[in-house]
Amino acid sequence: MSSAVAGPEHPDPLRGDGVLTFHDDGRGRKKAGHPGSPSSSPLAYHILDIPPWYLCIIMGVQHFLTALGGLVAVPLILAKDLCLQHDPLTQSYLISTMFFVSGICTLLQVFLGVRLPILQGGTFSFLAPSLAMLSLPAWKCPEWTLNASQVNTSSPEFTEEWQKRIRELQGVIMVASCFQMLVGFSGLIGYLMRFIGPLTIAPTISLVALPLFDSAGNDAGVHWGISAMTIFLIVLFSQYLKNIAVPVPIYGRKKCHTSEFYLFQVFPVLLALCISWLLCFVLTETDTLPSAPTAYGYLARTDTKGNVLSQAPWFRFPYPGQWGFPTISLAGVFGIIAGVISSMVESVGDYYACARLVGAPPPPKHAINRGIGIEGLGCLLAGAWGTGNGTTSYSENVGALGITKVGSRIVIVTAGFVLLLMGVFGKIGAAFATIPTPVIGGMFLVMFGVITAVGISSLQYVDMNSSRNLFVFGFSIYCGLAIPNWVNKNPGRLQTGILQLDQVIQVLLTTGMFVGGFLGFLLDNTIPGSLEERGLLAWNEIQESEETSKVLEIYGLPCGIGTKFCTSSGFQSLPFWPRPERGGKGEVGVSQLTLCSQDSSGGHLKGATETRM
């Protein structure tokens, strides 16, 4: 997922005792950030604190709900190109698998990765290359799979049609994930960031979502009335009602009282989705929506997928290779690697943003290397389990840390277990697979718009009065849209006679974020320009060092690994291994990249959660 969009300052979304548990437990838990903390707001619980068990569960469920939009959206977007648009039961299996793998990857990241409280989930960065690969002539869905009356979802022929496509995605994601693990565990990530600035990031992130306008528009166009209402509700809750507090009863210090909770700011998408879903149900029950499958608005009915809930098992345990043995194509691997690079850049920014919000020192280089490496391992697991996607750090959950003021690592651990539980509870995935199509389309239009704005927001560091910078950004964006469009319409014009090479060229040139990002990278690093003009002086924010003991306490491996055990010179030389520095100071690291819009006080970052969907 992409970094949050910055916005103006707003009041703390939690006042008084906070949401449900902002109380003093007698041990001074409710306190401001630690001295020297980068966090500018008081924290109810610091990263190393352990809140009461009931707060861990409540906040863990909230993190699951915050990430829900992205977790559900990715499998639903892939469904059409996997020939699954008329098989909601299998869609529910993909959603459940995404929940399950995200839970595993979250626990790995918190225990062995960067060790910050960051949730892991499906990434939009992989969608563009995945859809480009599935649009190749060899992978286009047969005509009969597009007709609901001709699809028998239990037939071996149909099963093989969609499974061979997802097996191909599995294989290329697993191979591309090895590249991410290499970049992370070898320490290459810091070196690569020297050449990547705002004029590379802006077209890359913007073109993650821009090419998906056709898919979102088609889903929304199934019933523009329902889609428009969904969009209206999301905008209403996230922009106009974000500062409206809802009183909620809580229990603390042996008495009941109320506290103000900024409900609309925390769950704008979820609330809008549920209300629109309920309206579709009412219109279906009253036969207001047409019952003829060919009529306009039919897919807004809630009974078109009504048998999914009854068919879905109560419990289903996803396992590696559940769709068969993965296959690999060279074209797909190169395409997914382009998505991997975009995902890594976003994640590094999330690490620094998360550290600032939870009152931790900036992550040292060994933690960043380990975090990126573990994300690569997560993508490998996602490929093995068959989600059809990879995993990445979720920026919306980083923003939720600033809202709740609960930065405890154990809360995200709880969220990981919640994801695991939801992944094996089959009815949950089935419920989300029955969301009416126009509701999904409305949600996509808003989410993709925000992701596009995230990419453009990185230009705030760049001198946009410079004709050089205007040329680099404008040319990169325009070519990132025009070239894929031409290649899609003229696939036969780029034939070299070598099938594998033709497929690689077609996948790369139809992946807008690769075309735009490559041109932005090339032009920004070759056209003469000062560091200040290019935005690199503001981009490369230098972080002050903290005491080694505090850095190792937060970012060191668990159980004393690297400090008490495995301290030999062989381990210490590994770029991802925690190691104390001589002289009592540790290398906290230099932020090669700051993706989130924030000033030195963290004010912008706090406001970032306002417009993040």
BATORFI-252366 format. One record per residue (C-alpha): residue number from 1; x negated, y negated, z negated. Coordinates in steps of 0.02 Angstrom, whole numbers, padded with zeros to 5 digits. Layout:
BEGIN
(NUM; (X; Y; Z))
...
This chain:
BEGIN
(1; (00000; 00000; 00000))
(2; (-00052; -00179; 00024))
(3; (-00103; -00310; -00099))
(4; (00031; -00418; -00176))
(5; (00080; -00584; -00101))
(6; (00031; -00732; -00207))
(7; (00161; -00850; -00269))
(8; (00180; -00996; -00389))
(9; (00170; -00978; -00576))
(10; (00324; -00915; -00664))
(11; (00372; -00882; -00843))
(12; (00321; -00718; -00923))
(13; (00452; -00591; -00872))
(14; (00457; -00523; -01049))
(15; (00490; -00633; -01198))
(16; (00513; -00610; -01381))
(17; (00465; -00433; -01426))
(18; (00456; -00387; -01243))
(19; (00536; -00244; -01155))
(20; (00593; -00111; -01277))
(21; (00430; -00100; -01373))
(22; (00334; -00260; -01384))
(23; (00316; -00249; -01572))
(24; (00185; -00244; -01706))
(25; (00162; -00064; -01760))
(26; (00066; -00113; -01914))
(27; (-00103; -00088; -01836))
(28; (-00114; -00249; -01739))
(29; (-00065; -00173; -01574))
(30; (00022; -00329; -01514))
(31; (-00119; -00447; -01478))
(32; (-00201; -00554; -01348))
(33; (-00331; -00490; -01228))
(34; (-00499; -00447; -01299))
(35; (-00627; -00584; -01314))
(36; (-00707; -00617; -01149))
(37; (-00567; -00528; -01061))
(38; (-00529; -00582; -00886))
(39; (-00346; -00573; -00923))
(40; (-00270; -00742; -00951))
(41; (-00110; -00680; -01034))
(42; (-00084; -00594; -01202))
(43; (-00077; -00406; -01187))
(44; (00040; -00300; -01290))
(45; (-00075; -00150; -01264))
(46; (-00254; -00154; -01200))
(47; (-00320; -00024; -01079))
(48; (-00390; 00087; -01219))
(49; (-00241; 00069; -01335))
(50; (-00116; 00211; -01358))
(51; (00065; 00149; -01373))
(52; (00200; 00251; -01461))
(53; (00254; 00405; -01366))
(54; (00427; 00339; -01325))
(55; (00352; 00181; -01248))
(56; (00234; 00287; -01143))
(57; (00382; 00384; -01073))
(58; (00488; 00229; -01039))
(59; (00346; 00134; -00957))
(60; (00292; 00289; -00860))
(61; (00467; 00306; -00787))
(62; (00465; 00120; -00745))
(63; (00303; 00141; -00647))
(64; (00383; 00285; -00552))
(65; (00532; 00176; -00509))
(66; (00419; 00031; -00459))
(67; (00327; 00142; -00334))
(68; (00486; 00227; -00274))
(69; (00511; 00119; -00120))
(70; (00341; 00162; -00046))
(71; (00346; 00344; -00099))
(72; (00514; 00373; -00013))
(73; (00485; 00260; 00138))
(74; (00334; 00351; 00209))
(75; (00415; 00524; 00233))
(76; (00574; 00444; 00301))
(77; (00476; 00344; 00431))
(78; (00382; 00500; 00486))
(79; (00540; 00605; 00497))
(80; (00591; 00549; 00672))
(81; (00422; 00583; 00753))
(82; (00415; 00751; 00663))
(83; (00583; 00795; 00747))
(84; (00666; 00796; 00574))
(85; (00792; 00654; 00593))
(86; (00934; 00782; 00588))
(87; (00861; 00889; 00448))
(88; (00881; 00793; 00285))
(89; (00845; 00949; 00181))
(90; (00668; 00961; 00249))
(91; (00652; 00773; 00226))
(92; (00692; 00801; 00042))
(93; (00553; 00931; 00033))
(94; (00430; 00804; 00103))
(95; (00486; 00674; -00024))
(96; (00466; 00798; -00167))
(97; (00294; 00848; -00104))
(98; (00245; 00664; -00097))
(99; (00300; 00642; -00279))
(100; (00203; 00796; -00334))
(101; (00040; 00754; -00245))
(102; (00049; 00573; -00302))
(103; (00059; 00636; -00481))
(104; (-00096; 00744; -00459))
(105; (-00194; 00602; -00376))
(106; (-00142; 00478; -00512))
(107; (-00209; 00592; -00649))
(108; (-00371; 00621; -00553))
(109; (-00397; 00434; -00528))
(110; (-00365; 00391; -00711))
(111; (-00472; 00531; -00783))
(112; (-00613; 00547; -00657))
(113; (-00599; 00401; -00534))
(114; (-00611; 00216; -00568))
(115; (-00523; 00250; -00735))
(116; (-00411; 00096; -00724))
(117; (-00222; 00114; -00747))
(118; (-00182; 00123; -00561))
(119; (-00044; 00232; -00487))
(120; (-00079; 00329; -00326))
(121; (00047; 00357; -00186))
(122; (00077; 00369; 00001))
(123; (-00002; 00236; 00111))
(124; (00070; 00137; 00257))
(125; (-00108; 00123; 00327))
(126; (-00094; 00302; 00392))
(127; (00074; 00276; 00475))
(128; (00017; 00182; 00631))
(129; (-00116; 00310; 00683))
(130; (-00001; 00455; 00636))
(131; (00139; 00387; 00745))
(132; (00015; 00351; 00884))
(133; (-00044; 00531; 00880))
(134; (00133; 00600; 00878))
(135; (00176; 00491; 01028))
(136; (00052; 00586; 01137))
(137; (00139; 00688; 01274))
(138; (00091; 00851; 01188))
(139; (00178; 00801; 01027))
(140; (00335; 00711; 01086))
(141; (00493; 00791; 01018))
(142; (00597; 00892; 01142))
(143; (00760; 00812; 01196))
(144; (00866; 00944; 01112))
(145; (00795; 00898; 00940))
(146; (00866; 00722; 00961))
(147; (01044; 00787; 00974))
(148; (01120; 00836; 00808))
(149; (01244; 00955; 00891))
(150; (01103; 01056; 00968))
(151; (00994; 01068; 00812))
(152; (01003; 01225; 00707))
(153; (00892; 01180; 00561))
(154; (00875; 01363; 00506))
(155; (00820; 01428; 00676))
(156; (00638; 01486; 00696))
(157; (00622; 01382; 00855))
(158; (00667; 01219; 00765))
(159; (00560; 01262; 00615))
(160; (00409; 01289; 00725))
(161; (00440; 01124; 00817))
(162; (00421; 01016; 00661))
(163; (00297; 01125; 00568))
(164; (00168; 01124; 00707))
(165; (00172; 00934; 00704))
(166; (00149; 00919; 00518))
(167; (00011; 01049; 00522))
(168; (-00080; 00939; 00647))
(169; (-00060; 00790; 00530))
(170; (-00123; 00896; 00385))
(171; (-00281; 00944; 00477))
(172; (-00331; 00771; 00537))
(173; (-00295; 00693; 00367))
(174; (-00402; 00823; 00280))
(175; (-00548; 00794; 00399))
(176; (-00532; 00604; 00389))
(177; (-00527; 00613; 00199))
(178; (-00702; 00687; 00202))
(179; (-00761; 00523; 00279))
(180; (-00682; 00427; 00135))
(181; (-00763; 00541; 00006))
(182; (-00931; 00517; 00092))
(183; (-00913; 00328; 00092))
(184; (-00863; 00328; -00092))
(185; (-00978; 00455; -00172))
(186; (-01129; 00401; -00068))
(187; (-01111; 00218; -00120))
(188; (-01086; 00158; 00059))
(189; (-00929; 00061; 00012))
(190; (-01030; -00084; -00061))
(191; (-01141; -00093; 00093))
(192; (-00993; -00092; 00214))
(193; (-00905; -00232; 00122))
(194; (-01047; -00353; 00165))
(195; (-00982; -00363; 00343))
(196; (-00796; -00371; 00307))
(197; (-00717; -00541; 00274))
(198; (-00544; -00620; 00280))
(199; (-00547; -00633; 00470))
(200; (-00565; -00444; 00479))
(201; (-00440; -00405; 00342))
(202; (-00302; -00522; 00401))
(203; (-00270; -00440; 00571))
(204; (-00300; -00266; 00502))
(205; (-00172; -00278; 00361))
(206; (-00046; -00378; 00463))
(207; (-00049; -00249; 00602))
(208; (-00012; -00108; 00479))
(209; (00171; -00162; 00480))
(210; (00197; -00268; 00636))
(211; (00202; -00120; 00758))
(212; (00338; -00038; 00652))
(213; (00466; -00173; 00693))
(214; (00547; -00062; 00824))
(215; (00577; 00082; 00702))
(216; (00643; -00035; 00566))
(217; (00754; -00129; 00688))
(218; (00830; 00031; 00757))
(219; (00873; 00095; 00583))
(220; (00946; -00073; 00531))
(221; (01044; -00084; 00693))
(222; (01144; 00071; 00650))
(223; (01256; -00048; 00551))
(224; (01195; -00226; 00540))
(225; (01323; -00271; 00409))
(226; (01256; -00145; 00283))
(227; (01075; -00187; 00329))
(228; (01105; -00373; 00310))
(229; (01184; -00348; 00140))
(230; (01034; -00243; 00084))
(231; (00915; -00379; 00142))
(232; (01020; -00513; 00058))
(233; (01020; -00420; -00108))
(234; (00832; -00392; -00105))
(235; (00800; -00576; -00068))
(236; (00929; -00629; -00198))
(237; (00855; -00522; -00337))
(238; (00670; -00548; -00297))
(239; (00674; -00735; -00256))
(240; (00828; -00821; -00328))
(241; (00864; -00719; -00485))
(242; (00685; -00672; -00531))
(243; (00681; -00790; -00681))
(244; (00851; -00737; -00748))
(245; (00827; -00637; -00907))
(246; (00945; -00496; -00954))
(247; (00964; -00463; -01142))
(248; (00932; -00282; -01187))
(249; (00954; -00200; -01358))
(250; (00796; -00127; -01434))
(251; (00751; -00044; -01596))
(252; (00599; -00095; -01697))
(253; (00544; -00118; -01878))
(254; (00696; -00018; -01938))
(255; (00823; -00136; -01860))
(256; (00907; -00168; -01694))
(257; (00889; -00331; -01600))
(258; (00889; -00393; -01422))
(259; (00749; -00443; -01307))
(260; (00748; -00527; -01137))
(261; (00704; -00417; -00989))
(262; (00677; -00488; -00814))
(263; (00772; -00348; -00729))
(264; (00789; -00428; -00557))
(265; (00604; -00466; -00546))
(266; (00551; -00290; -00592))
(267; (00674; -00187; -00487))
(268; (00736; -00294; -00340))
(269; (00722; -00155; -00210))
(270; (00793; -00018; -00320))
(271; (00943; -00122; -00372))
(272; (00981; -00175; -00194))
(273; (00965; 00003; -00131))
(274; (01084; 00072; -00263))
(275; (01216; -00064; -00235))
(276; (01212; -00042; -00046))
(277; (01217; 00146; -00066))
(278; (01369; 00130; -00180))
(279; (01457; 00017; -00054))
(280; (01427; 00144; 00084))
(281; (01502; 00277; -00029))
(282; (01658; 00173; -00060))
(283; (01677; 00134; 00126))
(284; (01657; 00319; 00165))
(285; (01785; 00376; 00037))
(286; (01912; 00249; 00101))
(287; (01877; 00298; 00284))
(288; (01830; 00119; 00325))
(289; (01674; 00180; 00416))
(290; (01705; 00278; 00576))
(291; (01708; 00468; 00566))
(292; (01663; 00501; 00748))
(293; (01476; 00543; 00766))
(294; (01459; 00435; 00922))
(295; (01545; 00281; 00847))
(296; (01446; 00127; 00791))
(297; (01415; 00133; 00604))
(298; (01438; 00320; 00583))
(299; (01264; 00342; 00507))
(300; (01312; 00221; 00369))
(301; (01425; 00356; 00297))
(302; (01363; 00448; 00144))
(303; (01440; 00614; 00193))
(304; (01335; 00639; 00349))
(305; (01200; 00716; 00239))
(306; (01315; 00769; 00098))
(307; (01269; 00953; 00107))
(308; (01087; 00917; 00065))
(309; (01117; 00902; -00122))
(310; (01210; 01067; -00128))
(311; (01078; 01156; -00022))
(312; (00926; 01088; -00113))
(313; (00859; 01199; -00253))
(314; (00855; 01134; -00429))
(315; (00670; 01173; -00441))
(316; (00544; 01190; -00301))
(317; (00356; 01198; -00326))
(318; (00257; 01126; -00180))
(319; (00096; 01219; -00142))
(320; (-00051; 01198; -00022))
(321; (-00017; 01266; 00152))
(322; (00171; 01274; 00126))
(323; (00198; 01230; 00310))
(324; (00063; 01347; 00377))
(325; (-00122; 01335; 00419))
(326; (-00177; 01157; 00468))
(327; (-00238; 01119; 00644))
(328; (-00356; 00981; 00700))
(329; (-00373; 00866; 00850))
(330; (-00515; 00745; 00880))
(331; (-00398; 00604; 00930))
(332; (-00300; 00617; 00769))
(333; (-00458; 00616; 00662))
(334; (-00523; 00454; 00738))
(335; (-00353; 00373; 00720))
(336; (-00334; 00420; 00536))
(337; (-00512; 00360; 00500))
(338; (-00455; 00186; 00556))
(339; (-00316; 00199; 00426))
(340; (-00441; 00260; 00294))
(341; (-00550; 00105; 00317))
(342; (-00399; -00009; 00295))
(343; (-00343; 00088; 00140))
(344; (-00517; 00077; 00060))
(345; (-00527; -00111; 00082))
(346; (-00358; -00134; -00002))
(347; (-00402; -00019; -00146))
(348; (-00561; -00112; -00191))
(349; (-00458; -00271; -00209))
(350; (-00333; -00177; -00317))
(351; (-00473; -00121; -00435))
(352; (-00527; -00300; -00471))
(353; (-00347; -00359; -00487))
(354; (-00304; -00219; -00608))
(355; (-00459; -00251; -00715))
(356; (-00413; -00434; -00731))
(357; (-00234; -00396; -00782))
(358; (-00274; -00265; -00915))
(359; (-00413; -00365; -00998))
(360; (-00555; -00255; -00936))
(361; (-00723; -00315; -00870))
(362; (-00743; -00307; -00681))
(363; (-00772; -00128; -00622))
(364; (-00956; -00082; -00600))
(365; (-01018; -00013; -00436))
(366; (-01022; 00167; -00498))
(367; (-00837; 00156; -00544))
(368; (-00790; 00082; -00375))
(369; (-00888; 00217; -00284))
(370; (-00805; 00350; -00389))
(371; (-00632; 00275; -00366))
(372; (-00646; 00272; -00176))
(373; (-00718; 00448; -00178))
(374; (-00574; 00512; -00284))
(375; (-00450; 00427; -00167))
(376; (-00532; 00525; -00026))
(377; (-00508; 00683; -00129))
(378; (-00326; 00632; -00153))
(379; (-00305; 00617; 00035))
(380; (-00381; 00791; 00053))
(381; (-00254; 00860; -00070))
(382; (-00111; 00766; 00015))
(383; (-00163; 00846; 00179))
(384; (-00176; 01018; 00102))
(385; (-00004; 01005; 00020))
(386; (00073; 00937; 00180))
(387; (00144; 00766; 00138))
(388; (00106; 00707; 00316))
(389; (00014; 00560; 00238))
(390; (-00130; 00515; 00123))
(391; (-00137; 00425; -00044))
(392; (-00199; 00255; -00099))
(393; (-00188; 00134; -00247))
(394; (-00017; 00052; -00266))
(395; (-00027; -00136; -00279))
(396; (00153; -00154; -00338))
(397; (00110; -00053; -00493))
(398; (-00042; -00163; -00524))
(399; (00079; -00309; -00520))
(400; (00193; -00218; -00642))
(401; (00051; -00218; -00769))
(402; (00054; -00408; -00766))
(403; (00242; -00407; -00791))
(404; (00251; -00284; -00935))
(405; (00089; -00338; -01020))
(406; (00059; -00153; -01056))
(407; (-00112; -00111; -00984))
(408; (-00135; 00054; -01075))
(409; (-00217; 00191; -00974))
(410; (-00111; 00324; -01059))
(411; (00048; 00246; -00987))
(412; (-00013; 00281; -00810))
(413; (-00059; 00457; -00866))
(414; (00122; 00476; -00920))
(415; (00178; 00406; -00751))
(416; (00073; 00540; -00667))
(417; (00163; 00676; -00763))
(418; (00331; 00595; -00721))
(419; (00284; 00606; -00536))
(420; (00238; 00789; -00556))
(421; (00404; 00824; -00641))
(422; (00503; 00733; -00506))
(423; (00407; 00829; -00375))
(424; (00464; 00999; -00438))
(425; (00642; 00940; -00472))
(426; (00714; 00974; -00299))
(427; (00877; 00880; -00322))
(428; (00784; 00715; -00344))
(429; (00703; 00723; -00173))
(430; (00868; 00779; -00096))
(431; (00958; 00629; -00171))
(432; (00839; 00506; -00090))
(433; (00850; 00597; 00076))
(434; (01036; 00556; 00083))
(435; (01012; 00366; 00082))
(436; (01116; 00296; 00228))
(437; (01011; 00246; 00378))
(438; (01056; 00060; 00383))
(439; (01011; 00042; 00199))
(440; (00839; 00114; 00239))
(441; (00824; -00002; 00389))
(442; (00861; -00157; 00285))
(443; (00733; -00104; 00154))
(444; (00603; -00073; 00289))
(445; (00628; -00245; 00368))
(446; (00591; -00331; 00202))
(447; (00446; -00218; 00152))
(448; (00360; -00231; 00320))
(449; (00382; -00419; 00320))
(450; (00297; -00430; 00151))
(451; (00153; -00318; 00206))
(452; (00125; -00430; 00358))
(453; (00122; -00583; 00245))
(454; (-00005; -00497; 00133))
(455; (-00127; -00486; 00277))
(456; (-00102; -00667; 00326))
(457; (-00121; -00725; 00145))
(458; (-00306; -00677; 00147))
(459; (-00335; -00823; 00267))
(460; (-00318; -00943; 00120))
(461; (-00505; -00921; 00094))
(462; (-00544; -00970; 00274))
(463; (-00558; -01144; 00350))
(464; (-00408; -01136; 00466))
(465; (-00449; -01308; 00536))
(466; (-00595; -01224; 00624))
(467; (-00563; -01185; 00808))
(468; (-00680; -01036; 00788))
(469; (-00573; -00956; 00653))
(470; (-00411; -00994; 00744))
(471; (-00478; -00907; 00898))
(472; (-00539; -00753; 00803))
(473; (-00375; -00727; 00710))
(474; (-00256; -00771; 00851))
(475; (-00348; -00668; 00982))
(476; (-00363; -00517; 00866))
(477; (-00179; -00518; 00820))
(478; (-00118; -00543; 00998))
(479; (-00230; -00407; 01069))
(480; (-00178; -00292; 00926))
(481; (00000; -00305; 00990))
(482; (-00028; -00320; 01179))
(483; (-00156; -00181; 01208))
(484; (-00058; -00042; 01118))
(485; (00100; -00097; 01208))
(486; (00014; -00085; 01379))
(487; (-00069; 00083; 01341))
(488; (00098; 00156; 01284))
(489; (00179; 00103; 01447))
(490; (00033; 00158; 01557))
(491; (-00041; 00315; 01479))
(492; (-00103; 00381; 01645))
(493; (-00215; 00231; 01682))
(494; (-00349; 00282; 01556))
(495; (-00388; 00457; 01616))
(496; (-00572; 00509; 01609))
(497; (-00544; 00690; 01657))
(498; (-00589; 00751; 01482))
(499; (-00429; 00788; 01387))
(500; (-00500; 00766; 01211))
(501; (-00582; 00600; 01256))
(502; (-00422; 00539; 01338))
(503; (-00325; 00578; 01179))
(504; (-00452; 00489; 01068))
(505; (-00446; 00333; 01178))
(506; (-00256; 00333; 01183))
(507; (-00235; 00355; 00994))
(508; (-00361; 00219; 00952))
(509; (-00295; 00095; 01081))
(510; (-00115; 00123; 01029))
(511; (-00158; 00093; 00845))
(512; (-00134; -00094; 00828))
(513; (-00227; -00112; 00663))
(514; (-00381; -00029; 00739))
(515; (-00380; -00142; 00892))
(516; (-00349; -00301; 00792))
(517; (-00466; -00255; 00651))
(518; (-00608; -00205; 00768))
(519; (-00594; -00366; 00869))
(520; (-00585; -00470; 00709))
(521; (-00738; -00382; 00639))
(522; (-00837; -00398; 00801))
(523; (-00797; -00581; 00834))
(524; (-00816; -00637; 00653))
(525; (-00989; -00559; 00641))
(526; (-01052; -00618; 00811))
(527; (-00980; -00792; 00841))
(528; (-01087; -00921; 00747))
(529; (-01007; -00992; 00591))
(530; (-01057; -01042; 00415))
(531; (-01018; -00932; 00265))
(532; (-00904; -01067; 00196))
(533; (-00813; -01085; 00362))
(534; (-00786; -00897; 00373))
(535; (-00721; -00892; 00194))
(536; (-00859; -00779; 00131))
(537; (-00916; -00897; -00007))
(538; (-00744; -00894; -00088))
(539; (-00719; -00712; -00039))
(540; (-00875; -00646; -00126))
(541; (-00830; -00694; -00302))
(542; (-00969; -00662; -00426))
(543; (-00914; -00582; -00588))
(544; (-01006; -00606; -00752))
(545; (-01085; -00458; -00837))
(546; (-01012; -00386; -00996))
(547; (-01090; -00284; -01133))
(548; (-01142; -00111; -01077))
(549; (-01050; -00026; -01219))
(550; (-00883; -00102; -01167))
(551; (-00909; -00061; -00983))
(552; (-00954; 00119; -01020))
(553; (-00810; 00136; -01142))
(554; (-00686; 00090; -01006))
(555; (-00768; 00152; -00846))
(556; (-00873; 00296; -00910))
(557; (-00824; 00476; -00877))
(558; (-00722; 00563; -01013))
(559; (-00795; 00671; -01152))
(560; (-00960; 00578; -01150))
(561; (-01011; 00644; -00979))
(562; (-01155; 00538; -00916))
(563; (-01190; 00460; -01085))
(564; (-01202; 00607; -01205))
(565; (-01206; 00751; -01081))
(566; (-01276; 00765; -00905))
(567; (-01397; 00621; -00934))
(568; (-01544; 00690; -00835))
(569; (-01627; 00582; -00704))
(570; (-01548; 00688; -00567))
(571; (-01373; 00641; -00624))
(572; (-01421; 00460; -00660))
(573; (-01477; 00436; -00481))
(574; (-01304; 00477; -00413))
(575; (-01217; 00315; -00354))
(576; (-01054; 00364; -00439))
(577; (-01128; 00418; -00606))
(578; (-01110; 00304; -00759))
(579; (-01277; 00249; -00830))
(580; (-01327; 00120; -00961))
(581; (-01451; -00013; -00910))
(582; (-01604; -00063; -01010))
(583; (-01600; -00220; -01113))
(584; (-01423; -00195; -01175))
(585; (-01340; -00256; -01018))
(586; (-01249; -00156; -00889))
(587; (-01227; -00187; -00707))
(588; (-01046; -00230; -00698))
(589; (-01066; -00263; -00514))
(590; (-01032; -00401; -00392))
(591; (-00862; -00415; -00315))
(592; (-00900; -00399; -00131))
(593; (-00716; -00420; -00100))
(594; (-00569; -00499; -00186))
(595; (-00412; -00451; -00093))
(596; (-00284; -00519; -00213))
(597; (-00239; -00702; -00207))
(598; (-00298; -00769; -00372))
(599; (-00397; -00908; -00452))
(600; (-00523; -00891; -00590))
(601; (-00389; -00893; -00721))
(602; (-00287; -00757; -00639))
(603; (-00139; -00873; -00616))
(604; (-00106; -00831; -00435))
(605; (-00117; -00647; -00470))
(606; (00014; -00662; -00602))
(607; (00127; -00748; -00479))
(608; (00089; -00614; -00351))
(609; (00222; -00499; -00420))
(610; (00359; -00622; -00377))
(611; (00368; -00590; -00192))
(612; (00300; -00414; -00192))
(613; (00438; -00294; -00143))
